[in-house]
Each structure stands twice: as C-alpha cells, then as structure tokens.
Amino acid sequence: MYDAFLLLSFGGPEGPDDVVPFLQNVTRGRNVPPERLAQVAEHYRHFGGVSPINGHNRALLEALRVEFARAGIELPLYWGNRNWHPMLADTLRQMRDAGVRRALAFVTSAFGSYSACRQYLDDIVTARAEVGPDAPVVDKIRHYHDHPGLVAPLADGVRASLATLPRNGRTRLVFTAHSIPLRMEAAAGPDGHRYTAQLAETARLVAERGAPGIEYDLVWQSRSGPPQVPWLEPDVTDHLAHLADEGVTAVVVSPIGFTSDHLEVVWDLDNEAAAAAKHLGLDFARAATPGLDQRFVGMVRELVTERLDEATPRRRLGIAPVWDQCPVGCCRAG
C-alpha cells in the first residue's frame, strides 16, 4: 500500500539570513504584529540564527533508517518541512521523480488541533497541487499523545529533573505546550477541545509515572498572536509567579507539547522561564523532551507498522480520541 516514508516537520532557519523569511512563512496570513515578529527574530539570532529542529530531524531520520532496517521495513525515507527547506513541495517532487506513488507521513506533533494537525494536512494538499496530478498521495499517521514511546521518555525526564532539586521544601510539576487561540480550540469539531484534552491526558500519564504524588499543572507558552485575541492561559512565566505566591519553592517544567528541543523550548523555558524562576526565588529544572530516545524512535517504527499491517496491536495508555483519518471539517483554524 505504501512505497515511502515521509518525516514531516515544522522547519527552522539554519543561518541569520534565513530568520526573517522563515518567520514570514510561519506567520503568513495570521496578522502577527511586526513588533512580535522582530522579537522572535532576536530569539533566533541569540542562537546564531539556527533552530535546533532541522539538526534534530536529520538525526531522527538516520535513527529511523537503522530502526526500519532492523525491523525489515523496506521503505525509502524522505523529509519535508512546512516552513523552511527542505520544503514539502520540493520533497514531493523528489519522491515523484523516484517513482513514489503513496507515502506514509509521520508528523513531529503528537496532538490534534489546527496548527498541530489540520494545518499539516492542508499543507500536504497545497504541496501536492503545486507538484501536479502525479504527486504522491500522502497519508498522515495517527496522533500519538498517549503512546508509551512518548510518555516513557517524558516521565524519565521528569524523574531525572526532580532528582536535581532540593528535597526539602515544596515542589510543583509544571507541564507546558504551545498556546493556541481560544477560537481555534473551540473550532476543533464535533469532539470538542481535543488539543487540551489530549495534553491533559499526556500530563496525567507522565505525572503518574514520573512524579507520583507531586501536584502538577498544565500551562502554556510561546503565544504569538495579536494581544486582543484570547489565547490559552496561563502563560508559564505568569504561573511561576502564582506558584511562588502559593509557597512553592521548586519547579520542574516539562514541555510535553514538544517532541524535541525546539527553539521555543530552549528560549521560552531555558532562558525566560528559568530567569523568572530565579527572580522569584524558585529552584528550577527543565525536563528533557523525547528527542532521539530509542523508545521514541521505536514508536515511530511501530506507528508505521500499524498502517502496514492491520493486525499490529495499537499501544495506547489513554482514552482521549485519536484518528487515522481526521473527520471532514475537524480542527478548523477558527
């Protein structure tokens, strides 16, 4: 049924000259204020204009080659991005020229919502139209917010971070994910607020395994829209101030909404949130993302096997809905 595998991701700049064109791609049509765009551009320039995401995806692709070979999955592997090179349309042209007819796509976003799922599907449609009628068909792999291959590395990251903090005092676990507009969350479709529901389930599963008995919260980071548009709240830095007022003395922040150390993780958490915690007198530790953990790599192989062989058991730890084929009209932009 499938004759190729596609790693589909967000993309990121790989030098100072890439930053502004990349951000223009990301924010096209979203009415993001120019001052916010300039602010985010400085975040990238702080790291030499290079996002960690492309380097991670190259390494993930190589790890998957080894994993697929070990499992006997004989699919050529390709990589395309939504917002920066290698652009998805260019990758589809390369696949078409190699004779690929139907590909299975793993998206580096575990959750449902417009920006985390539907927008990838829309970009596939747009890229195929750009390539032409002989463009490969691309099917997206299901959501995996509750797969053991995601949950276990996140739980280990929380456990390791807790071990670095003082044992006396009061510790809180804070999970973060990228904020989205409230109207986008409300436009999820007949099943309602799937983004927050799936993230709440991931938070529960990770907390039960990585920090049993410790109170936790799910908060948000990296909002980028116009200030008059309501987004999911509270922001992580605002929440840290609230915890300090409550008498919390130490926090572990776990970015469960990200599969690797995106720039939003290394800037918004490792810089801004860490600085806010220091100012508030909170001991602070940031838990690791799954990255190249072998269990995460194995999860990707397992999700591919599910689609290649319907008899393969589907491993899930939760009950929030997930989809192979998203319902028509779900997860609108709002």
C-alpha positions in Angstrom: 0.0 0.0 0.0 2.9 2.4 0.8 6.1 2.8 -1.0 7.8 5.5 1.0 8.0 7.1 4.5 7.9 10.9 4.9 9.2 12.7 8.0 7.1 15.9 8.0 8.0 18.7 10.4 7.7 22.4 11.1 11.2 23.5 9.8 13.5 26.2 11.1 16.2 28.6 9.9 19.8 27.5 9.6 21.5 30.8 9.5 21.0 34.6 10.2 19.8 35.3 6.6 17.1 32.6 7.0 15.4 34.0 10.1 13.1 36.7 8.6 12.0 34.7 5.5 11.3 31.7 7.7 9.2 33.8 10.2 7.3 35.3 7.3 6.4 31.8 6.1 5.3 30.8 9.6 3.1 33.8 10.2 1.7 34.5 6.7 -2.0 35.4 7.0 -2.0 35.3 10.8 -1.9 39.1 11.4 1.0 38.8 13.9 2.2 42.3 15.0 5.5 43.4 13.4 7.0 44.0 16.8 6.3 40.4 17.9 8.0 39.2 14.7 11.0 41.3 15.4 11.1 40.0 19.0 11.0 36.4 17.9 13.7 37.0 15.3 16.0 38.2 18.1 15.4 34.9 19.8 16.7 33.0 16.8 19.7 35.4 16.4 20.6 34.7 20.0 21.5 31.2 18.7 23.2 32.4 15.6 20.0 32.2 13.5 19.9 28.4 13.8 17.0 26.5 15.1 17.7 23.1 16.7 14.8 21.4 14.9 16.4 20.7 11.5 19.5 19.2 13.0 17.3 17.0 15.2 15.3 15.9 12.2 18.4 14.9 10.3 19.5 12.8 13.3 16.0 11.3 13.7 15.9 10.3 10.1 19.2 8.5 10.4 18.0 6.7 13.6 14.8 5.7 11.7 16.9 4.2 8.9 18.6 2.0 11.4 15.3 1.1 13.1 13.5 0.4 9.9 16.3 -1.8 8.6 16.3 -3.7 11.9 12.5 -4.3 11.6 12.7 -5.3 7.9 10.7 -2.2 6.8 11.8 -1.6 3.2 10.6 1.9 2.6 12.8 4.8 1.4 12.8 7.7 3.8 12.2 11.3 2.9 12.0 14.6 4.9 10.0 17.7 4.2 9.1 20.8 6.1 6.1 23.2 6.2 8.0 26.4 6.6 11.7 26.0 5.6 14.0 23.9 3.5 13.6 21.1 2.6 10.2 22.4 1.7 7.4 19.8 1.4 6.7 20.6 -2.3 10.3 20.1 -3.2 10.4 16.8 -1.3 7.2 15.6 -3.1 8.8 16.4 -6.5 11.9 14.3 -5.4 9.6 11.5 -4.4 7.6 11.7 -7.6 10.7 11.6 -9.7 11.8 8.5 -7.8 8.6 6.8 -8.7 6.9 7.1 -5.3 3.1 6.8 -5.5 1.9 6.7 -1.9 3.7 7.7 1.2 3.1 7.4 5.0 3.9 10.6 6.9 5.0 10.9 10.5 4.4 14.5 11.8 6.6 15.7 14.6 3.5 16.9 16.5 1.6 14.4 18.7 -1.7 16.2 19.1 -4.8 17.3 17.4 -5.7 21.0 16.7 -5.5 23.2 13.6 -1.8 24.1 14.0 -0.7 20.7 15.3 -2.6 18.5 12.8 -5.0 20.1 10.3 -2.5 22.6 9.0 -0.1 19.8 8.2 -2.9 18.1 6.2 -3.7 21.4 4.4 -0.1 21.9 3.6 0.1 18.4 2.1 -2.9 19.3 -0.2 -1.2 22.6 -1.2 2.1 20.9 -1.9 0.5 18.2 -4.0 -1.4 20.7 -6.0 1.9 22.6 -6.6 3.7 19.4 -7.8 0.8 18.4 -10.1 -1.5 15.5 -10.7 1.3 12.9 -10.5 2.3 14.0 -7.0 2.5 11.2 -4.5 -0.5 10.6 -2.2 0.5 11.3 1.4 -1.4 9.8 4.4 -0.7 11.1 7.9 0.0 8.7 10.8 -2.4 9.0 13.8 -2.0 11.1 16.9 0.4 9.6 19.5 0.0 11.7 22.6 -0.6 8.7 24.8 1.8 6.2 23.2 4.3 4.6 25.6 7.1 5.7 23.3 6.3 9.3 24.0 5.1 9.0 27.6 8.0 6.9 29.0 10.9 9.3 27.9 8.9 12.3 29.2 8.4 10.6 32.5 12.1 9.7 32.8 12.9 13.3 32.1 10.7 14.5 34.9 12.2 11.9 37.3 15.7 12.9 36.4 14.9 16.6 36.9 13.3 16.1 40.2 16.5 14.4 41.4 18.4 17.6 40.8 16.2 19.7 43.1 16.4 20.1 46.9 14.3 17.5 48.8 13.2 20.0 51.5 10.5 22.5 50.5 7.5 22.3 48.3 7.9 21.1 44.7 5.5 21.5 41.8 5.5 19.9 38.4 4.5 22.2 35.5 3.7 20.8 32.1 3.8 23.2 29.1 2.6 23.2 25.5 2.3 25.8 22.8 -0.6 28.1 23.4 -3.2 28.5 20.7 -6.1 30.9 20.2 -9.3 30.0 22.1 -11.3 30.2 19.0 -9.0 27.7 17.3 -9.5 25.3 20.2 -13.3 25.8 20.1 -13.4 25.0 16.4 -12.0 21.5 16.8 -15.1 19.9 15.5 -17.8 17.6 16.9 -15.4 16.1 19.5 -14.7 19.5 21.0 -11.5 20.5 22.7 -9.2 17.7 21.5 -5.9 19.7 21.9 -6.4 20.4 25.6 -8.0 17.0 26.3 -5.0 15.1 24.7 -2.5 17.3 26.5 -4.3 16.9 29.8 -4.1 13.1 29.3 -0.4 13.2 28.5 0.2 15.3 31.6 -1.6 12.8 33.7 0.2 9.8 32.3 3.6 11.4 32.6 2.9 12.7 36.2 1.7 9.2 37.3 4.9 7.6 36.0 7.5 10.3 36.6 6.4 12.1 39.7 3.7 10.2 41.6 2.2 12.1 44.5 3.5 15.5 43.3 1.0 18.2 42.3 1.1 19.3 38.7 -0.4 21.9 36.4 -0.8 22.2 32.6 0.0 25.7 31.4 1.0 27.4 28.1 3.9 29.1 26.4 5.0 30.8 23.2 1.9 32.7 22.3 2.5 34.9 19.2 -0.9 36.4 18.1 -2.3 39.9 18.4 -2.8 40.9 22.0 -6.6 41.5 21.6 -7.1 37.8 20.6 -7.7 35.5 23.6 -5.3 32.5 23.8 -5.0 29.6 26.1 -3.7 30.7 29.5 -1.9 31.0 31.9 1.5 31.6 30.4 4.2 29.6 32.1 6.0 32.7 33.5 2.8 34.1 35.0 2.1 30.7 36.5 5.5 30.6 38.1 4.8 33.9 39.9 1.5 32.4 41.1 3.2 29.3 42.4 5.8 31.4 44.3 2.9 33.3 45.9 1.4 30.0 47.0 4.6 29.0 48.8 6.0 26.6 46.2 9.8 26.5 46.4 10.9 24.4 43.5 9.5 23.6 40.0 10.2 21.0 37.3 9.0 22.3 33.9 8.3 19.6 31.3 7.5 20.7 27.7 5.2 17.8 26.9 3.9 19.7 23.8 7.2 19.3 22.0 8.9 16.1 20.8 12.4 17.7 20.7 14.2 20.8 21.9 12.6 23.4 19.5 13.7 27.0 19.8 10.5 27.7 21.8 11.9 25.2 24.4 15.4 26.5 24.6 14.4 30.2 24.6 11.0 30.4 26.3 11.9 27.8 29.0 15.6 27.6 29.4 16.0 31.4 29.2 12.8 33.3 30.0 11.1 30.8 32.4 14.4 30.0 34.1 15.2 33.7 34.6 11.7 34.3 36.0 12.1 31.4 38.5 15.5 32.8 39.6 13.9 36.2 40.2 11.1 34.6 42.2 13.5 32.5 44.3 12.3 29.2 42.9 14.6 26.3 42.3 14.1 25.4 38.6 14.7 22.3 36.4 13.6 21.8 32.9 12.8 18.2 32.0 14.0 16.6 28.7 12.0 16.1 25.6 12.0 12.7 23.9 14.4 13.7 21.3 16.3 10.7 20.0 15.3 8.4 22.8 15.2 4.8 21.4 11.7 4.3 22.7 10.5 7.3 20.7 12.3 6.1 17.6 10.8 2.7 18.1 7.4 4.3 18.5 7.7 5.8 15.0 8.5 2.4 13.6 5.6 0.9 15.5 3.2 3.5 14.1 4.3 2.7 10.6 3.9 -1.0 11.2 0.3 -0.3 12.4 -0.5 1.1 9.0 1.4 -1.6 7.0 -0.2 -4.5 8.9 -3.7 -4.0 10.4 -3.1 -7.0 12.7 -0.5 -5.0 14.7 -1.8 -4.1 18.2 -2.2 -0.4 18.8 -0.4 0.5 22.0 -2.2 3.3 23.9 -2.2 4.4 27.5 -5.2 6.8 27.4 -8.7 7.1 26.2 -8.9 10.5 24.6 -9.8 10.1 20.9 -7.1 9.7 18.2 -7.6 9.4 14.4 -6.1 7.7 11.5 -8.2 9.8 9.1 -9.4 13.1 10.5 -13.1 13.8 10.1 -14.0 16.3 7.4 -14.2 19.7 8.9 -12.4 18.9 12.1 -9.8 21.3 13.7 -10.7 24.4 11.7 -8.5 27.5 12.2 -11.3 29.3 13.9 
